[in-house]
């Protein structure tokens, strides 16, 4: 039985924060749903992008360091992040990427689905996954509904070997094997629509990663509540002998962390309390939000962070 319902969010290292916001809002059409800081380092933004309702399963988050060196992909890391779009919209996105100067590849097939791989300005590897039957799902923002992104499809992990990671996915999180293509095996959550896919790409003795701009810091799986989180954490610790952190209050969710056998950092994040706990849904992301333990330093923090100008692009078709 599935315990998680799939991905909650993916967190990434980025460069210039203004460029980051411009790309994910004005080019990809996502909503900036939270502007806060790294809870471990108040001098660095933590920016959240998602759908109009800031739902778990749609959240891409970034730690932007303006002068960060580029990362290098290697084993033990997220290789690619898949985002869901209506299948008929891939031509629109190909044209848009050409128009906007977005680095991209041609459309490819994987597990019977059409993908448009591309990179953000920091080199993060992403792909639009064309899916039939999602045209009527809620959409909003700068991209017309017939083309707009609808949350995560899934992630691909680059690993030396797939077996130990597969055991964690299937036993602790409830994924099931869905098929293989060459060195890539797909695992999914039965019945999940958003963020229910993890591909394990086993490549043997490949280079180790060099973290930097464009590198994924961690992936987070959803826990419906604290009890579900505790059960997943118990399985990771007791059945897979992983070091699991204590519960950390991230204000918008509660989290535990562990590094799985393939070395990818995993988080288990609760669905609640959500992004609207400290500002109204209609004005998400417009003002800097801080955890209570940083409020006394707000003046210093606001002066230290580079300014970000938010634009409100008109809807494009």
C-alpha positions as CSV (number, residue, x, y, z in Angstrom):
1,X,0.0,0.0,0.0
2,X,1.3,3.5,-0.8
3,X,2.3,5.6,2.1
4,X,3.3,8.8,0.3
5,X,1.3,10.3,-2.6
6,X,4.4,11.3,-4.4
7,X,6.7,14.3,-4.5
8,X,6.1,17.3,-2.2
9,X,8.8,19.6,-3.6
10,X,12.3,19.7,-5.1
11,X,14.9,22.1,-3.8
12,X,17.7,23.4,-6.1
13,X,20.8,25.6,-5.9
14,X,20.6,28.6,-8.1
15,X,22.5,31.8,-9.0
16,X,21.1,35.3,-9.4
17,X,17.7,35.4,-7.6
18,X,16.2,38.0,-10.0
19,X,17.1,35.9,-13.0
20,X,15.6,32.8,-11.2
21,X,12.3,34.6,-10.6
22,X,12.1,35.9,-14.1
23,X,12.6,32.5,-15.7
24,X,10.2,30.5,-13.5
25,X,7.4,33.1,-13.6
26,X,7.7,34.9,-16.9
27,X,9.0,32.0,-19.0
28,X,7.5,28.9,-17.4
29,X,4.5,30.7,-16.0
30,X,4.7,29.4,-12.5
31,X,3.6,31.5,-9.5
32,X,6.1,32.7,-6.9
33,X,4.3,31.5,-3.9
34,X,6.8,32.1,-1.1
35,X,9.7,34.5,-0.6
36,X,11.5,33.6,2.5
37,X,15.1,32.7,3.6
38,X,17.1,29.5,4.1
39,X,16.2,28.6,7.7
40,X,19.9,27.5,8.2
41,X,21.3,30.7,6.6
42,X,19.3,34.0,6.8
43,X,21.6,35.7,4.2
44,X,20.2,33.5,1.4
45,X,16.7,33.5,-0.1
46,X,14.5,30.4,-0.2
47,X,12.2,31.0,-3.2
48,X,9.2,28.7,-3.8
49,X,7.4,28.4,-7.2
50,X,4.2,26.4,-7.8
51,X,0.7,26.4,-9.1
52,X,-1.9,29.1,-8.3
53,X,-2.9,27.2,-5.1
54,X,0.7,26.4,-4.0
55,X,-0.2,22.8,-3.7
56,X,2.3,20.1,-2.6
57,X,3.4,18.3,-5.7
58,X,3.9,21.5,-7.7
59,X,6.6,23.2,-5.7
60,X,10.0,24.0,-7.1
61,X,12.2,25.7,-4.5
62,X,15.6,27.5,-4.8
63,X,18.5,28.6,-2.7
64,X,20.0,31.4,-4.9
65,X,23.6,32.4,-4.4
66,X,24.5,35.2,-6.8
67,X,28.1,34.1,-7.3
68,X,27.8,30.3,-7.1
69,X,29.9,28.2,-9.4
70,X,28.1,25.8,-11.8
71,X,27.5,22.3,-10.6
72,X,28.5,19.1,-12.4
73,X,26.1,16.2,-12.7
74,X,27.3,12.9,-11.2
75,X,26.1,9.7,-9.6
76,X,24.1,10.1,-6.4
77,X,22.2,13.0,-7.7
78,X,18.9,14.0,-9.3
79,X,19.5,13.9,-13.0
80,X,16.3,15.5,-14.3
81,X,13.0,17.0,-13.0
82,X,9.9,16.2,-15.1
83,X,7.0,18.7,-15.2
84,X,3.5,17.8,-16.5
85,X,2.0,19.6,-19.5
86,X,-0.9,18.6,-21.9
87,X,0.5,16.4,-24.6
88,X,-0.7,18.7,-27.4
89,X,1.2,21.7,-25.9
90,X,4.8,20.4,-26.6
91,X,4.9,22.3,-30.0
92,X,3.9,25.5,-28.2
93,X,6.7,25.0,-25.7
94,X,9.3,24.2,-28.4
95,X,8.4,27.5,-30.1
96,X,8.4,29.4,-26.8
97,X,11.9,28.0,-25.9
98,X,13.2,29.1,-29.3
99,X,11.7,32.5,-28.9
100,X,13.0,33.0,-25.3
101,X,16.4,31.5,-25.9
102,X,15.9,28.6,-23.5
103,X,18.5,25.8,-23.9
104,X,16.6,22.7,-24.9
105,X,16.8,19.5,-26.9
106,X,14.4,17.9,-29.4
107,X,11.4,15.9,-28.3
108,X,12.2,12.4,-27.2
109,X,10.2,9.3,-26.1
110,X,10.6,7.7,-22.7
111,X,8.3,4.9,-21.4
112,X,5.9,5.8,-24.2
113,X,5.7,9.5,-23.3
114,X,7.0,12.5,-25.2
115,X,9.4,14.7,-23.4
116,X,11.0,18.1,-24.1
117,X,14.2,18.3,-22.1
118,X,15.5,21.8,-21.3
119,X,17.6,23.7,-18.9
120,X,17.1,26.8,-16.8
121,X,19.6,29.6,-16.8
122,X,21.7,27.9,-14.1
123,X,21.8,24.6,-15.9
124,X,19.2,22.7,-13.9
125,X,18.0,19.7,-16.0
126,X,14.3,19.7,-16.5
127,X,11.8,18.2,-19.0
128,X,8.2,18.9,-20.0
129,X,6.3,15.6,-20.1
130,X,3.4,15.6,-22.5
131,X,0.4,13.8,-20.9
132,X,-3.1,13.2,-22.4
133,X,-6.2,14.0,-20.4
134,X,-4.8,16.7,-18.1
135,X,-6.2,19.7,-20.1
136,X,-9.1,20.2,-17.6
137,X,-6.9,20.2,-14.5
138,X,-6.7,23.6,-12.8
139,X,-4.2,26.0,-14.3
140,X,-3.4,29.7,-14.0
141,X,-0.6,32.3,-14.4
142,X,1.2,33.6,-17.5
143,X,0.6,30.6,-19.7
144,X,-2.8,29.8,-21.2
145,X,-4.6,26.8,-19.6
146,X,-4.2,24.6,-22.7
147,X,-0.4,24.8,-22.3
148,X,0.3,25.5,-18.7
149,X,2.4,23.3,-16.4
150,X,0.5,21.1,-13.9
151,X,3.0,20.2,-11.3
152,X,5.5,17.4,-11.2
153,X,5.5,14.3,-13.3
154,X,8.5,13.0,-11.4
155,X,12.3,12.9,-11.0
156,X,15.1,10.8,-12.5
157,X,18.0,9.8,-10.2
158,X,21.4,9.0,-11.5
159,X,22.9,6.1,-9.6
160,X,25.7,3.6,-9.6
161,X,23.2,0.8,-8.9
162,X,19.5,0.9,-8.6
163,X,18.7,-2.0,-6.2
164,X,19.3,-0.4,-2.8
165,X,17.4,2.8,-3.8
166,X,14.6,0.7,-5.3
167,X,14.2,-1.2,-2.0
168,X,13.7,2.2,-0.2
169,X,11.2,3.4,-2.7
170,X,9.1,0.2,-2.7
171,X,9.2,-0.6,1.0
172,X,9.3,2.7,2.8
173,X,7.3,4.8,0.4
174,X,5.0,2.4,-1.4
175,X,6.3,2.8,-5.0
176,X,5.9,-0.2,-7.4
177,X,8.1,-1.1,-10.4
178,X,6.4,0.0,-13.7
179,X,8.9,-1.1,-16.3
180,X,12.4,-0.7,-17.7
181,X,14.1,0.8,-20.7
182,X,17.8,0.0,-21.0
183,X,19.5,1.2,-17.8
184,X,16.5,3.1,-16.6
185,X,13.8,1.6,-14.4
186,X,10.5,3.4,-13.6
187,X,8.8,3.3,-10.2
188,X,5.4,4.9,-9.5
189,X,2.7,5.4,-6.9
190,X,-0.5,3.6,-8.0
191,X,-3.2,6.1,-8.6
192,X,-1.1,9.2,-8.1
193,X,-1.5,11.9,-10.7
194,X,1.0,14.6,-9.6
195,X,4.6,13.7,-8.7
196,X,4.1,10.0,-8.6
197,X,7.1,8.9,-10.7
198,X,10.7,8.2,-9.9
199,X,13.1,6.8,-12.5
200,X,16.3,5.1,-11.4
201,X,19.0,5.5,-14.0
202,X,21.9,3.1,-13.2
203,X,25.1,4.0,-14.9
204,X,27.8,2.3,-12.9
205,X,31.1,4.1,-12.1
206,X,30.2,7.5,-13.5
207,X,31.8,10.7,-12.2
208,X,30.8,12.0,-8.7
209,X,28.8,15.2,-8.7
210,X,30.1,18.6,-8.0
211,X,27.4,20.6,-6.2
212,X,26.8,24.1,-7.5
213,X,24.4,26.2,-9.6
214,X,21.8,24.0,-11.2
215,X,22.3,21.1,-8.8
216,X,19.4,19.6,-6.9
217,X,19.9,19.8,-3.2
218,X,17.1,17.4,-2.2
219,X,13.8,15.9,-3.2
220,X,10.9,15.8,-0.7
221,X,8.1,13.2,-0.6
222,X,4.6,14.0,0.7
223,X,3.3,12.9,4.1
224,X,-0.4,13.4,4.6
225,X,0.1,14.0,8.3
226,X,2.6,13.6,11.1
227,X,1.6,9.9,11.6
228,X,2.4,9.1,8.0
229,X,5.7,10.9,8.2
230,X,6.6,9.0,11.4
231,X,5.8,5.7,9.8
232,X,8.0,6.4,6.7
233,X,10.8,7.7,8.9
234,X,10.6,4.5,11.1
235,X,10.9,2.3,8.0
236,X,13.9,4.3,6.8
237,X,15.7,4.0,10.1
238,X,14.7,0.5,11.3
239,X,14.4,-1.4,8.1
240,X,17.0,0.3,5.9
241,X,19.4,1.4,8.6
242,X,19.4,5.0,7.4
243,X,20.3,8.0,9.6
244,X,17.0,10.0,9.9
245,X,17.0,13.5,11.4
246,X,14.6,14.7,14.1
247,X,11.5,16.5,12.9
248,X,12.3,20.1,11.8
249,X,9.7,22.8,11.7
250,X,9.9,24.5,8.3
251,X,6.9,26.7,9.0
252,X,5.0,25.6,5.9
253,X,5.5,21.9,6.6
254,X,7.3,19.6,9.1
255,X,10.3,17.7,7.7
256,X,12.7,14.8,8.4
257,X,15.7,14.1,6.2
258,X,17.8,11.0,5.3
259,X,20.4,10.2,2.6
260,X,19.3,7.1,0.8
261,X,21.8,4.3,-0.3
262,X,22.5,5.9,-3.6
263,X,23.4,9.2,-1.8
264,X,20.5,11.3,-2.8
265,X,19.2,13.5,0.0
266,X,15.5,12.7,0.8
267,X,13.0,14.7,2.8
268,X,9.6,13.7,4.0
269,X,7.4,16.8,4.3
270,X,3.9,17.1,5.7
271,X,1.2,18.6,3.5
272,X,0.2,20.9,6.3
273,X,0.1,23.7,7.4
274,X,0.8,24.9,3.8
275,X,2.0,28.1,2.1
276,X,-0.9,30.3,3.2
277,X,-0.2,30.1,7.0
278,X,1.5,33.5,7.1
279,X,0.0,35.5,4.1
280,X,-3.3,35.4,2.2
281,X,-3.5,33.1,-0.8
282,X,-4.2,36.0,-3.2
283,X,-0.9,37.7,-2.2
284,X,1.5,34.8,-1.8
285,X,5.1,35.6,-2.6
286,X,4.8,39.3,-2.6
287,X,6.5,40.1,0.7
288,X,9.5,38.6,2.6
289,X,8.3,36.0,5.2
290,X,10.6,35.0,8.0
291,X,10.4,32.2,10.6
292,X,9.8,33.6,14.1
293,X,13.4,33.0,15.3
294,X,14.7,35.4,12.5
295,X,12.1,38.2,13.1
296,X,14.4,40.1,15.5
297,X,17.0,40.3,12.6
298,X,14.5,41.4,9.9
299,X,16.1,44.8,9.3
300,X,19.6,43.3,8.8
301,X,18.2,40.4,6.6
302,X,16.2,42.8,4.4
303,X,19.3,44.9,3.8
304,X,21.5,41.9,3.1
305,X,19.3,40.2,0.5
306,X,19.4,41.5,-3.1
307,X,16.2,43.1,-4.2
308,X,13.8,41.1,-6.4
309,X,11.4,42.9,-8.8
310,X,8.2,40.9,-9.4
311,X,6.6,41.3,-12.8
312,X,3.1,40.4,-13.7
313,X,3.2,39.2,-17.3
314,X,0.0,39.0,-19.3
315,X,-1.3,35.6,-20.2
316,X,0.4,34.2,-23.4
317,X,-1.1,31.8,-25.9
